[in-house]
Amino acid sequence: MSDYPKVSGPSLTDDPALAAVVQSLRERHNDAIAAVLVYGSCLRNGNMYDGLLDLYLLCDDYRSAYSSFAAAAGNWLLPPNVFYAEAQVDDRTLRCKATLISLQDFRRGCTRGWFQSYIWGRFAQPSRILYSRSPQITENVEDCLLQASYTLLHRCLPSLPPSGSLTELWAQALALSYTTELRSERKDRPTQLISFAADFFESVTRYHADSLAFPFAVYDAADGPRYQSDISEQQRRMSRFSWRLRRLQGKSLSILRLIKALFTFEGGLDYIAWKLERHSGQEIVIPDKVRRRPLLHLWGFSWNLYRRGIFK
């Protein structure tokens, strides 16, 4: 049995729209989906109908999951691929952002073998398995999720203060991973996320405390759990340098994934505008020329958003 902490949230038996959208995604990808994960804001606030539900589809391999060789090749060259999916039951419509990645790439992306934080930065946070083909796959996926939190701690702690509260640890660690992508979250977003799942973050930190590559301890204090680390200055310098490289690499990859999503995500421009508005509080209007020729005009539009401070 896996040691992954229990995460509350939706299940396929609770909502027929959720069951319908997962079934349609499995059929869409030739029944090559081995597991489906849910994470993100809808999991945190408990309302699947508030915005887009974030689903991660773990497939056997890309060629099996697509009828199109080009789609499979694009997913293999720059994983993951992002799609839109929805299901309507009665008068309610469930809208989802479905992200597809192979089990092999997901497993590797949760480990220290994957330099970029795109996967292990996301899945160090709480997530829930909605569907799994077998108990063995469930256990393997939960092991990957535990590995993701281990990797984040291992990569981030040398860049953090040697001591502090667990809330400060995770807020700063998640903020580091956010800086490697084009994101629009407010500065207090990591702290809000941790307050939602404080028990989860404490549990995984205690679980990994004795297995990190440097002395690290968690202890109880009057103001809550705290940590203490003993990391050499050389390790800290290397860590800071690595995060500078991740920021450069990650933002470049974010632009490439954004371009790819224009071809795979139905209504992708509107989704991007909606998400940026949601996080920044500023209205975003997509010019007609960007809609007509996104590859030509998206660059100037994105630069203007960057200058307005919509994302960093």
C-alpha positions in Angstrom: 0.0 0.0 0.0 1.3 3.5 -0.9 2.3 6.1 1.7 0.8 8.9 -0.3 -1.4 11.1 1.9 -5.1 10.9 1.3 -6.4 13.9 -0.7 -10.1 14.6 -0.6 -11.9 15.7 -3.7 -14.3 14.5 -6.5 -14.8 10.9 -7.6 -16.4 9.4 -10.7 -19.3 8.1 -8.6 -20.1 11.5 -7.2 -20.9 13.4 -10.4 -22.2 11.9 -13.7 -20.7 14.8 -15.7 -17.2 14.0 -14.4 -17.7 10.3 -15.2 -18.9 11.2 -18.7 -16.0 13.4 -19.5 -13.4 10.8 -18.3 -15.1 8.1 -20.3 -15.1 10.4 -23.4 -11.4 11.1 -22.9 -10.6 7.4 -22.6 -12.5 6.8 -25.9 -10.9 9.8 -27.6 -7.5 8.3 -26.9 -8.2 4.7 -28.0 -8.6 3.5 -24.4 -4.8 4.0 -23.9 -5.4 6.0 -20.7 -3.9 4.2 -17.7 -4.8 6.8 -15.1 -6.5 10.2 -14.7 -5.4 12.7 -12.1 -7.2 15.9 -10.9 -5.3 18.8 -9.4 -5.4 22.6 -9.3 -7.8 25.2 -8.1 -11.0 23.2 -8.6 -9.6 20.5 -6.4 -8.7 23.1 -3.8 -12.0 25.0 -3.7 -14.1 21.8 -4.0 -16.2 23.3 -6.9 -15.6 21.4 -10.2 -17.8 23.9 -12.1 -15.8 26.9 -11.1 -13.7 27.5 -14.2 -11.8 24.7 -15.9 -11.2 21.4 -14.1 -7.5 20.4 -14.5 -7.1 16.8 -15.5 -3.9 14.9 -16.2 -4.2 11.9 -18.5 -1.4 9.3 -18.1 -1.3 7.1 -21.3 0.5 3.9 -22.1 2.4 5.5 -25.0 1.8 8.4 -27.4 1.4 6.2 -30.5 -1.4 4.2 -28.9 -3.1 7.3 -27.6 -3.5 9.0 -31.0 -4.8 8.1 -34.4 -2.6 10.9 -35.8 1.1 10.4 -36.1 1.7 14.2 -36.0 -0.2 14.6 -32.7 1.8 11.7 -31.2 5.1 13.2 -32.4 4.2 16.6 -31.0 3.4 15.1 -27.6 6.6 13.1 -27.6 8.9 16.0 -28.7 7.5 18.5 -26.1 5.3 16.8 -23.5 2.6 17.3 -22.5 -0.3 18.1 -25.0 -3.3 20.1 -23.8 -6.9 19.7 -24.9 -10.3 21.0 -24.1 -13.1 18.6 -23.0 -16.6 19.1 -21.6 -19.7 17.1 -20.6 -23.2 18.3 -19.9 -25.7 16.6 -17.6 -29.1 18.2 -17.0 -28.4 21.9 -17.0 -24.8 21.8 -15.8 -21.7 21.8 -18.1 -18.4 20.6 -16.7 -15.5 22.1 -18.6 -12.0 20.6 -18.4 -8.4 21.3 -19.4 -7.1 17.8 -20.2 -3.3 17.4 -20.3 -1.9 14.2 -21.8 1.5 12.7 -21.0 2.9 9.1 -21.1 3.3 7.1 -17.9 7.0 6.9 -18.7 7.5 10.7 -19.1 5.3 11.3 -16.0 7.4 8.9 -13.9 10.6 10.5 -15.2 9.2 14.0 -14.7 8.6 13.4 -11.0 12.3 12.4 -10.4 15.5 14.2 -10.0 16.4 13.0 -13.5 14.1 15.7 -15.0 15.9 19.0 -14.6 12.9 21.3 -15.3 10.3 21.7 -12.5 7.2 21.5 -14.9 6.1 18.1 -13.6 7.6 17.7 -10.1 6.7 21.3 -9.2 3.0 20.7 -10.0 2.7 17.2 -8.5 4.5 18.0 -5.3 1.1 19.7 -4.6 -2.0 17.7 -3.7 -3.6 15.7 -6.4 -6.2 12.9 -6.6 -6.5 9.8 -8.8 -9.9 9.9 -10.5 -9.4 6.7 -12.6 -6.9 3.9 -12.7 -6.9 0.8 -14.8 -5.6 -1.4 -12.0 -4.5 -1.3 -8.3 -0.9 -1.7 -9.5 -1.1 1.4 -11.6 -2.6 3.3 -8.7 0.3 2.4 -6.5 2.8 3.3 -9.2 1.2 6.7 -9.7 1.1 7.4 -6.0 4.8 6.5 -5.8 5.5 9.0 -8.5 3.5 11.7 -6.6 5.6 11.0 -3.5 8.7 11.2 -5.6 7.6 14.6 -7.0 7.5 16.1 -3.5 10.9 14.6 -2.7 12.4 16.1 -5.8 11.0 19.6 -5.0 12.4 19.5 -1.5 15.8 18.2 -2.7 16.0 20.9 -5.4 14.6 23.8 -3.4 15.9 23.5 0.1 19.5 24.5 -0.8 18.1 27.8 -2.1 16.0 28.5 1.0 16.9 29.7 4.5 18.4 27.0 6.8 15.5 27.2 9.2 11.9 28.3 9.3 8.3 27.2 9.4 7.0 24.5 7.1 4.6 27.1 5.7 7.5 29.3 4.7 9.4 26.4 3.3 6.6 25.3 0.9 5.6 28.9 0.0 9.1 29.7 -1.0 9.7 26.3 -2.7 6.5 26.6 -4.8 7.3 30.2 -5.6 10.7 29.0 -7.0 8.9 26.5 -9.3 6.4 29.2 -10.4 9.3 31.5 -11.6 10.3 28.9 -14.2 7.0 29.4 -16.2 5.0 32.3 -17.6 2.6 32.6 -14.8 0.2 35.3 -13.6 -0.4 34.2 -10.0 -0.4 36.8 -7.2 2.5 36.7 -4.8 0.4 35.2 -2.0 -0.8 32.3 -4.2 1.6 29.7 -2.7 0.7 30.6 0.8 -3.0 30.3 0.0 -2.4 26.9 -1.6 -0.5 25.7 1.5 -3.2 26.9 3.9 -5.7 24.7 2.0 -3.6 21.6 2.5 -1.3 22.2 5.5 -1.7 18.6 6.7 -0.7 17.3 3.3 2.5 19.3 3.1 3.5 18.5 6.7 2.9 14.8 6.0 5.1 14.6 2.9 7.8 16.7 4.5 8.0 14.4 7.5 7.9 11.4 5.2 11.0 12.6 3.3 12.9 14.2 6.1 15.3 11.3 6.7 16.0 10.5 3.1 17.2 13.8 1.7 20.8 14.1 0.6 21.7 16.5 3.4 20.8 16.8 7.1 17.2 17.9 7.5 14.8 17.7 10.4 11.2 18.7 11.2 10.2 19.5 14.7 7.2 20.9 16.6 7.1 24.3 18.0 4.6 26.5 19.7 3.7 28.3 16.5 3.5 25.1 14.4 5.9 22.7 12.7 9.3 24.0 11.7 12.4 22.7 9.9 16.1 22.9 10.2 18.6 22.1 7.4 22.4 21.9 7.3 23.5 22.5 3.7 27.0 23.5 2.5 27.6 26.9 0.9 28.9 25.1 -2.3 25.6 23.2 -2.6 23.7 26.5 -2.1 25.7 28.2 -4.9 25.0 25.3 -7.2 21.3 25.4 -6.4 21.0 29.1 -7.1 22.7 28.6 -10.4 20.5 25.7 -11.3 17.4 27.7 -10.6 18.6 30.5 -12.9 19.0 27.9 -15.7 15.5 26.5 -14.9 14.0 30.0 -15.3 15.7 30.5 -18.6 14.8 27.1 -19.9 11.3 27.0 -18.4 10.1 30.3 -19.8 11.4 29.3 -23.3 9.5 26.0 -23.1 6.4 27.8 -21.8 6.4 29.8 -25.0 6.8 26.7 -27.2 4.0 24.9 -25.3 1.8 28.0 -25.7 2.3 27.9 -29.5 1.6 24.2 -29.6 -1.6 24.7 -27.5 -2.9 27.0 -30.3 -3.3 23.9 -32.4 -4.5 21.4 -29.8 -6.7 23.5 -27.5 -10.1 24.5 -28.8 -10.7 28.1 -27.8 -7.1 28.3 -26.5 -6.7 32.0 -26.9 -9.9 32.6 -24.9 -8.8 30.2 -22.2 -5.5 32.0 -21.9 -7.2 35.4 -21.6 -9.7 34.0 -19.1 -6.9 32.5 -16.9 -4.8 35.7 -17.0 -7.8 37.8 -16.1 -8.7 35.5 -13.3 -5.3 35.7 -11.7 -4.3 39.3 -12.5 -7.7 41.0 -12.1 -7.1 43.0 -15.3 -9.3 42.8 -18.4 -7.7 41.3 -21.5 -9.1 41.8 -25.0 -7.7 39.6 -27.8 -7.3 41.7 -31.0 -8.9 40.4 -34.2 -5.4 40.2 -35.9 -4.2 37.9 -33.1 -7.2 35.6 -33.7 -6.7 35.6 -37.4 -2.9 35.0 -37.4 -1.8 34.0 -33.9 1.6 32.8 -34.9 2.4 36.1 -36.5 0.9 38.5 -34.0 0.9 36.6 -30.7 4.5 37.8 -29.9 3.6 41.5 -29.8 0.4 40.8 -27.9 2.3 38.8 -25.3 5.0 41.5 -25.0 2.3 44.1 -24.2 0.8 41.8 -21.5 4.2 41.3 -20.0 4.8 45.1 -19.9 1.4 45.5 -18.1 2.6 43.0 -15.5 0.0 40.5 -16.4 2.5 37.7 -16.2 6.2 37.5 -15.3 
